[in-house]
C-alpha cells in the first residue's frame, strides 16, 4: 500500500500539559524558585524528546488487507488486516481506523520487530450493492500521548452486500404440492439428514438445531437432502407478490436461502438476466450477487 507522510496533531493531553507548564512558569517567575524552573525545563524537555519518538513509531509498518467476504444488508462486514513491522525495533500503541468511519477501529498494543499483528475491522453493512473501501489510517500517540502521528493508507477494494432476506419463507413450488407432500416436507419425512450449517438471519427457524443452542452453541440450521421427485424451481422477479422492487429482491433472497437449505435445484429470473437451476455454494453466491447488483 502506498503511504503518505506522518502528519502530527495535538491531543487533549497537550492542552493539559501546556496549562501545567504555564502555571509552573508563573510560580517560578513570581517566587524566583530555581527548583521550579528546573522541573519546568525537565518537563518541557521530555515533551520535546517525545515528538520524534511518536513520529518514528509508525516507521517500518506495512499493512495488507485481505478481501472482504460478502455480507447481507444490516449484518456485520469483516475486513481482515495484517500489520507487518519491518523495522528492527518494536512498535507500540498502534491504532488502525477505517477511513470515514472513526468508530470502526482496532488497537494493537505491541508489534515486535520483524513480526506481524492481525486485526479485523468490523462495521455495519450498508444497503445492497457494490461498495468501496477507500482507505485505512494508522495512528499512534506513543509514548506520552501529547501528539498523535498519522499515516493514510490507500486500499482500493470493492465488496458486495447482498439484499436483506425478508418475506414468505415458503418456496413458490410448495403451494402447488399436494397436502401429503407438504406434510412430509414440514415434518422432514422422505428427506435424509445432510448435516448443519450456520443460521442466516431471515430464514425460517423451523429447522434450527435447538438442542445445540441449549448446549450453548451458536445458531445452526439442519440440512436435508431433497426428495428425488421435487424437480427444479425458478425464482421469478416478475411473479413475486410485492409491488416494490426492493421487497421483491428481499423475497427472492430469502427463497434462495431456503432453496439452498432444502437442497432443491433453483434458478433465478430477473429482467434481462437469467440463471439456470443448480445447487452449491458457487451457484448460491452467484444468485445473491445478481440480486445485490440488480438495478
Sine and cosine of phi, psi and omega as CSV:
sin_phi,cos_phi,sin_psi,cos_psi,sin_omega,cos_omega
0.00,0.00,0.64,-0.77,0.00,-1.00
-0.99,0.15,0.75,-0.66,-0.09,-1.00
-0.91,-0.41,0.45,-0.90,0.08,-1.00
-0.99,-0.14,-0.06,-1.00,0.06,-1.00
-0.94,0.35,0.06,-1.00,-0.06,-1.00
-0.97,-0.26,1.00,0.07,0.08,-1.00
-0.94,0.35,0.46,-0.89,-0.01,-1.00
-0.91,-0.41,0.56,-0.83,0.04,-1.00
-0.72,-0.70,0.67,-0.74,0.04,-1.00
-0.94,0.34,0.49,-0.87,0.07,-1.00
-0.96,-0.27,0.08,-1.00,0.04,-1.00
-0.91,0.41,-0.46,0.89,0.02,-1.00
-0.90,0.44,-0.50,0.87,0.01,-1.00
-0.91,0.41,-0.62,0.79,0.04,-1.00
-0.88,0.47,-0.65,0.76,0.05,-1.00
-0.91,0.42,-0.64,0.77,0.02,-1.00
-0.90,0.43,-0.69,0.73,0.01,-1.00
-0.89,0.45,-0.60,0.80,0.06,-1.00
-0.89,0.45,-0.70,0.72,0.01,-1.00
-0.90,0.43,-0.68,0.73,0.01,-1.00
-0.90,0.44,-0.64,0.77,0.04,-1.00
-0.90,0.44,-0.67,0.75,0.03,-1.00
-0.91,0.42,-0.63,0.77,0.02,-1.00
-0.92,0.39,-0.63,0.78,0.03,-1.00
-0.90,0.44,-0.66,0.75,0.02,-1.00
-0.90,0.44,-0.68,0.73,0.00,-1.00
-0.91,0.41,-0.65,0.76,-0.02,-1.00
-0.92,0.38,-0.65,0.76,-0.02,-1.00
-0.96,0.29,-0.58,0.82,-0.02,-1.00
-0.97,0.26,-0.54,0.84,-0.02,-1.00
-0.98,-0.21,-0.09,1.00,-0.03,-1.00
0.77,0.63,0.76,0.65,-0.07,-1.00
-0.99,-0.14,0.86,-0.51,0.01,-1.00
-0.93,0.37,-0.57,0.82,-0.02,-1.00
-0.91,0.42,-0.65,0.76,0.01,-1.00
-0.93,0.37,-0.64,0.77,0.07,-1.00
-0.86,0.51,-0.67,0.74,-0.01,-1.00
-0.89,0.45,-0.69,0.73,0.03,-1.00
-0.91,0.41,-0.62,0.78,0.03,-1.00
-0.88,0.47,-0.73,0.68,-0.02,-1.00
-0.93,0.37,-0.56,0.83,0.01,-1.00
-0.91,0.42,-0.71,0.71,0.02,-1.00
-0.90,0.43,-0.66,0.75,0.02,-1.00
-0.90,0.43,-0.62,0.79,0.00,-1.00
-0.92,0.38,-0.65,0.76,0.03,-1.00
-0.88,0.47,-0.66,0.75,0.02,-1.00
-0.89,0.46,-0.70,0.72,-0.02,-1.00
-0.91,0.41,-0.61,0.79,0.00,-1.00
-0.93,0.36,-0.48,0.88,-0.04,-1.00
-0.96,0.29,-0.35,0.94,-0.05,-1.00
-0.89,0.46,-0.80,0.60,0.02,-1.00
-0.90,0.44,-0.51,0.86,0.05,-1.00
-0.90,0.44,-0.61,0.79,0.03,-1.00
-0.91,0.41,-0.66,0.75,0.00,-1.00
-0.92,0.39,-0.68,0.74,-0.04,-1.00
-0.94,0.33,-0.31,0.95,-0.07,-1.00
-0.93,0.37,-0.31,0.95,0.05,-1.00
-0.99,-0.12,-0.09,1.00,-0.02,-1.00
-0.94,0.33,0.60,-0.80,0.06,-1.00
0.98,0.18,0.12,0.99,0.00,-1.00
-1.00,-0.06,0.73,-0.68,0.01,-1.00
-0.76,-0.64,0.75,-0.66,-0.03,-1.00
-0.93,-0.37,0.57,-0.82,0.05,-1.00
-0.75,-0.66,0.84,-0.54,-0.01,-1.00
-0.99,-0.17,0.76,-0.65,0.08,-1.00
-1.00,0.10,0.25,-0.97,-0.02,-1.00
-0.93,0.37,0.54,-0.84,-0.02,-1.00
-1.00,0.01,0.78,-0.63,0.04,-1.00
-0.97,0.23,0.57,-0.83,0.02,-1.00
-0.87,0.50,0.51,-0.86,0.04,-1.00
-0.67,-0.74,0.31,-0.95,0.06,-1.00
-1.00,0.08,0.50,-0.86,0.01,-1.00
-0.83,0.55,0.74,-0.68,-0.02,-1.00
1.00,-0.04,-0.26,0.97,0.05,-1.00
-1.00,0.04,-0.07,-1.00,-0.04,-1.00
-0.99,-0.11,0.74,-0.68,0.07,-1.00
-0.99,-0.13,0.72,-0.69,-0.02,-1.00
-0.92,-0.38,0.80,-0.59,0.02,-1.00
-0.89,-0.46,0.98,-0.19,0.01,-1.00
-0.96,0.27,0.71,-0.70,-0.02,-1.00
-0.76,-0.65,0.67,-0.74,0.13,-0.99
-0.93,-0.38,0.81,-0.59,0.05,-1.00
-0.96,-0.29,0.92,-0.40,-0.04,-1.00
-0.98,-0.20,0.76,-0.65,0.05,-1.00
-0.99,-0.16,0.98,-0.21,-0.04,-1.00
-1.00,-0.03,0.05,1.00,0.01,-1.00
-1.00,0.10,0.02,-1.00,-0.04,-1.00
-1.00,-0.09,-0.02,1.00,0.01,-1.00
-0.79,-0.61,0.36,-0.93,0.00,-1.00
-0.95,0.31,0.42,-0.91,0.07,-1.00
-0.90,-0.43,0.60,-0.80,-0.12,-0.99
-0.78,-0.62,0.48,-0.88,0.13,-0.99
0.85,0.52,0.75,0.66,-0.02,-1.00
-1.00,-0.07,0.75,-0.66,0.03,-1.00
-0.89,-0.45,0.79,-0.62,0.03,-1.00
-0.95,-0.31,0.81,-0.58,-0.06,-1.00
-0.80,-0.59,0.59,-0.81,0.09,-1.00
-0.99,0.16,0.81,-0.58,-0.05,-1.00
-0.86,0.51,0.74,-0.67,0.01,-1.00
0.99,0.11,-0.13,0.99,0.02,-1.00
-0.77,-0.64,0.98,0.19,-0.09,-1.00
-0.88,0.47,-0.41,0.91,0.01,-1.00
-0.98,0.19,-0.13,0.99,0.02,-1.00
-0.98,-0.20,0.99,-0.17,-0.04,-1.00
-0.49,-0.87,0.34,-0.94,0.11,-0.99
-0.67,-0.75,0.61,-0.79,-0.03,-1.00
-0.91,-0.41,0.70,-0.71,0.06,-1.00
-0.91,-0.41,0.87,-0.49,-0.07,-1.00
-0.95,0.32,-0.60,0.80,-0.04,-1.00
-0.45,-0.89,0.67,-0.74,0.13,-0.99
-0.81,-0.59,0.97,-0.25,-0.02,-1.00
-0.86,0.50,0.33,-0.94,0.01,-1.00
-0.89,0.46,0.72,-0.70,0.02,-1.00
0.95,0.31,0.21,0.98,-0.02,-1.00
-0.89,-0.46,0.13,-0.99,-0.02,-1.00
-0.77,-0.64,0.48,-0.88,0.08,-1.00
-0.86,-0.51,0.68,-0.73,0.02,-1.00
-0.95,-0.32,0.78,-0.63,0.05,-1.00
-0.75,-0.66,0.31,-0.95,0.03,-1.00
-0.77,-0.64,0.89,-0.45,0.08,-1.00
-1.00,0.09,0.77,-0.63,-0.03,-1.00
-0.86,-0.52,0.73,-0.69,0.00,-1.00
-0.52,-0.85,0.30,-0.95,-0.06,-1.00
-0.96,0.29,0.74,-0.67,0.03,-1.00
-0.93,0.38,0.75,-0.66,0.05,-1.00
-0.97,0.26,-0.33,-0.94,0.01,-1.00
-0.92,0.40,0.27,-0.96,-0.04,-1.00
-0.85,0.52,0.42,-0.91,0.02,-1.00
0.80,-0.60,-0.15,-0.99,0.02,-1.00
-0.99,-0.16,0.76,-0.65,-0.05,-1.00
-0.80,-0.60,0.27,-0.96,-0.07,-1.00
-0.84,-0.55,0.69,-0.73,0.17,-0.98
-1.00,-0.04,0.92,-0.39,-0.14,-0.99
-0.97,0.23,-0.58,0.82,-0.03,-1.00
0.09,-1.00,0.08,-1.00,0.03,-1.00
-0.82,-0.57,0.20,-0.98,-0.02,-1.00
-0.64,-0.77,0.81,-0.58,0.10,-1.00
-0.98,-0.20,0.77,-0.64,0.03,-1.00
-0.73,-0.68,0.40,-0.92,0.04,-1.00
-0.39,-0.92,0.70,-0.71,0.08,-1.00
-0.91,-0.41,0.22,0.98,0.01,-1.00
-0.92,0.39,0.61,-0.79,0.12,0.99
-0.99,-0.14,-0.37,0.93,-0.16,-0.99
-0.96,-0.27,-0.26,0.96,0.05,-1.00
0.99,0.15,0.29,0.96,0.00,-1.00
-1.00,0.04,-0.48,0.87,0.09,-1.00
-0.73,-0.68,0.38,-0.93,-0.03,-1.00
-0.83,-0.56,0.86,-0.51,0.08,-1.00
-1.00,0.03,0.50,-0.87,-0.10,-1.00
-0.58,-0.82,0.61,-0.79,0.13,-0.99
-0.67,-0.74,0.71,-0.70,-0.01,-1.00
-1.00,-0.09,0.70,-0.72,-0.01,-1.00
-0.90,-0.43,0.80,-0.61,-0.03,-1.00
-1.00,-0.03,0.90,-0.43,-0.06,-1.00
-0.79,-0.61,0.96,0.27,0.00,-1.00
-0.90,0.43,0.94,-0.35,-0.02,-1.00
-0.52,-0.85,0.66,-0.75,-0.01,-1.00
-0.91,-0.42,0.53,-0.85,0.03,-1.00
-0.61,-0.80,0.33,-0.95,-0.09,-1.00
-0.93,-0.38,0.69,-0.73,0.09,-1.00
-0.93,-0.36,0.86,-0.51,0.01,-1.00
-0.97,0.24,0.44,-0.90,0.04,-1.00
-0.91,0.42,0.46,-0.89,0.01,-1.00
-0.96,0.29,0.83,-0.55,0.00,-1.00
-0.92,0.39,0.72,-0.69,0.01,-1.00
-0.30,-0.95,0.39,-0.92,0.04,-1.00
0.88,-0.47,-0.48,-0.88,-0.04,-1.00
-1.00,0.07,0.86,-0.51,-0.02,-1.00
-0.96,0.28,-0.26,0.97,-0.02,-1.00
-0.96,0.27,0.80,-0.60,-0.01,-1.00
-0.91,0.41,0.52,-0.85,-0.05,-1.00
-0.84,0.54,-0.60,0.80,-0.05,-1.00
-0.93,0.36,-0.36,0.93,0.00,-1.00
-0.89,0.45,-0.40,0.92,-0.02,-1.00
-0.97,0.24,-0.32,0.95,-0.03,-1.00
-0.99,-0.14,-0.07,1.00,-0.01,-1.00
-0.98,0.21,0.31,-0.95,0.07,-1.00
-0.96,0.29,0.27,-0.96,0.00,-1.00
-0.88,0.47,-0.58,0.81,-0.01,-1.00
-0.92,0.40,-0.66,0.75,0.01,-1.00
-0.90,0.43,-0.64,0.77,0.03,-1.00
-0.90,0.44,-0.65,0.76,0.00,-1.00
-0.90,0.44,-0.68,0.73,0.01,-1.00
-0.90,0.43,-0.60,0.80,0.02,-1.00
-0.90,0.43,-0.62,0.79,-0.03,-1.00
-0.93,0.37,-0.64,0.77,-0.08,-1.00
-1.00,-0.10,-0.05,1.00,0.08,-1.00
1.00,0.06,0.15,0.99,-0.01,-1.00
-0.95,0.31,0.61,-0.79,0.02,-1.00
1.00,0.09,-0.12,0.99,0.02,-1.00
-0.95,-0.31,0.52,-0.85,0.06,-1.00
-0.98,-0.19,0.69,-0.72,0.02,-1.00
-0.92,0.39,0.79,-0.62,-0.09,-1.00
-0.90,-0.44,0.15,0.99,0.02,-1.00
0.91,-0.42,-0.21,-0.98,-0.01,-1.00
-0.76,-0.64,0.34,-0.94,0.10,-1.00
-0.58,-0.81,0.16,-0.99,-0.02,-1.00
-0.91,0.42,0.64,-0.76,0.02,-1.00
-0.95,0.31,0.71,-0.71,0.03,-1.00
-0.97,-0.26,0.86,-0.52,-0.02,-1.00
-0.81,0.59,0.72,-0.69,0.02,-1.00
0.95,-0.31,-0.38,0.93,0.01,-1.00
-0.99,0.10,0.23,-0.97,-0.05,-1.00
-0.87,0.50,0.65,-0.76,0.02,-1.00
-1.00,-0.01,0.13,0.99,-0.08,-1.00
-0.92,0.40,-0.50,0.87,-0.09,-1.00
-0.95,-0.31,0.31,0.95,0.06,-1.00
-0.92,0.40,0.65,-0.76,0.05,-1.00
-0.99,0.15,1.00,0.05,-0.09,-1.00
-0.94,0.35,-0.43,0.90,0.05,-1.00
-0.90,0.43,-0.64,0.77,0.05,-1.00
-0.92,0.40,-0.61,0.79,0.04,-1.00
-0.89,0.45,-0.64,0.77,0.01,-1.00
-0.90,0.43,-0.44,0.90,0.04,-1.00
-1.00,0.09,0.08,1.00,0.04,-1.00
1.00,0.00,0.17,0.99,0.01,-1.00
-1.00,0.08,0.20,-0.98,-0.01,-1.00
-0.95,0.32,0.27,-0.96,0.02,-1.00
-0.91,0.42,0.83,-0.56,0.03,-1.00
-0.80,-0.60,0.54,-0.84,0.00,-1.00
-0.93,-0.35,0.74,-0.67,0.05,-1.00
-0.96,0.28,0.63,-0.78,0.04,-1.00
-0.90,-0.44,0.60,-0.80,0.00,-1.00
-0.78,-0.63,0.51,-0.86,0.09,-1.00
-0.97,0.24,0.77,-0.64,-0.08,-1.00
-0.93,0.37,0.41,-0.91,0.05,-1.00
-0.91,0.41,0.53,-0.85,-0.10,-0.99
-0.92,0.40,-0.50,0.87,-0.08,-1.00
-0.99,-0.12,0.30,0.95,-0.07,-1.00
-0.96,0.27,-0.45,0.89,0.03,-1.00
0.97,0.25,0.00,-1.00,0.00,-1.00
-1.00,-0.05,0.31,-0.95,-0.07,-1.00
-0.75,-0.66,0.75,-0.66,0.10,-1.00
-0.96,-0.28,0.82,-0.58,0.07,-1.00
-0.99,-0.11,0.92,-0.40,-0.19,-0.98
-0.94,-0.34,0.81,-0.58,0.03,-1.00
-0.88,0.48,-0.61,0.79,-0.12,-0.99
-0.96,0.29,-0.42,0.91,-0.12,-0.99
-0.98,-0.19,0.06,1.00,0.07,-1.00
-0.93,0.36,0.48,-0.88,-0.14,-0.99
-0.98,0.19,-0.10,0.99,-0.02,-1.00
-1.00,0.06,0.42,-0.91,0.05,-1.00
-0.99,-0.13,-0.49,0.87,0.00,-1.00
-0.98,0.18,0.69,-0.73,-0.06,-1.00
-0.89,0.45,-0.64,0.77,-0.02,-1.00
-0.92,0.39,-0.59,0.81,0.07,-1.00
-0.91,0.41,-0.62,0.79,0.06,-1.00
-0.88,0.47,-0.69,0.72,-0.03,-1.00
-0.91,0.41,-0.65,0.76,0.04,-1.00
-0.89,0.45,-0.64,0.77,0.03,-1.00
-0.90,0.43,-0.69,0.73,0.01,-1.00
-0.90,0.44,-0.61,0.79,0.04,-1.00
-0.89,0.46,-0.67,0.74,0.03,-1.00
-0.91,0.41,-0.66,0.75,0.02,-1.00
-0.90,0.43,-0.61,0.79,0.04,-1.00
-0.88,0.48,-0.69,0.73,0.02,-1.00
-0.89,0.46,-0.71,0.70,-0.03,-1.00
-0.93,0.38,-0.63,0.78,0.01,-1.00
-0.92,0.39,-0.64,0.77,0.03,-1.00
-0.93,0.38,-0.63,0.77,0.03,-1.00
-0.90,0.45,-0.64,0.77,-0.01,-1.00
-0.98,0.17,-0.05,1.00,-0.02,-1.00
0.84,0.54,0.66,0.75,0.01,-1.00
-0.95,-0.31,0.88,-0.47,-0.01,-1.00
-0.80,0.60,0.74,-0.67,-0.07,-1.00
-0.66,-0.75,0.52,-0.85,0.11,-0.99
-0.85,-0.53,0.12,-0.99,-0.06,-1.00
-0.72,-0.69,0.78,-0.63,0.06,-1.00
-0.90,-0.44,0.88,-0.48,0.07,-1.00
-0.84,-0.54,0.35,-0.94,0.10,-0.99
-0.83,0.55,0.85,-0.53,0.02,-1.00
0.94,0.35,0.25,0.97,0.03,-1.00
-0.45,-0.89,0.58,-0.82,0.03,-1.00
-0.53,-0.85,0.71,-0.71,0.07,-1.00
-0.89,-0.46,0.83,-0.55,-0.08,-1.00
-0.95,0.30,0.42,-0.91,-0.07,-1.00
-0.87,0.50,0.64,-0.77,0.06,-1.00
-0.22,-0.97,-0.11,-0.99,0.04,-1.00
-0.60,-0.80,0.19,-0.98,0.08,-1.00
0.94,-0.34,0.24,-0.97,-0.08,-1.00
-0.89,0.45,-0.66,0.75,-0.01,-1.00
-0.89,0.45,-0.69,0.72,0.03,-1.00
-0.92,0.40,-0.64,0.77,0.02,-1.00
-0.85,0.53,-0.76,0.65,-0.02,-1.00
-0.96,0.30,-0.50,0.87,0.05,-1.00
-0.90,0.44,-0.68,0.73,0.01,-1.00
-0.92,0.38,-0.70,0.72,0.00,-1.00
-0.91,0.41,-0.59,0.81,0.04,-1.00
-0.91,0.42,-0.64,0.77,0.04,-1.00
-0.88,0.48,-0.64,0.77,0.06,-1.00
-0.93,0.38,-0.64,0.77,-0.04,-1.00
-0.90,0.43,-0.60,0.80,-0.06,-1.00
-1.00,-0.07,0.03,1.00,-0.04,-1.00
-0.92,0.39,0.70,-0.71,0.03,-1.00
-0.81,-0.58,0.00,0.00,0.00,0.00
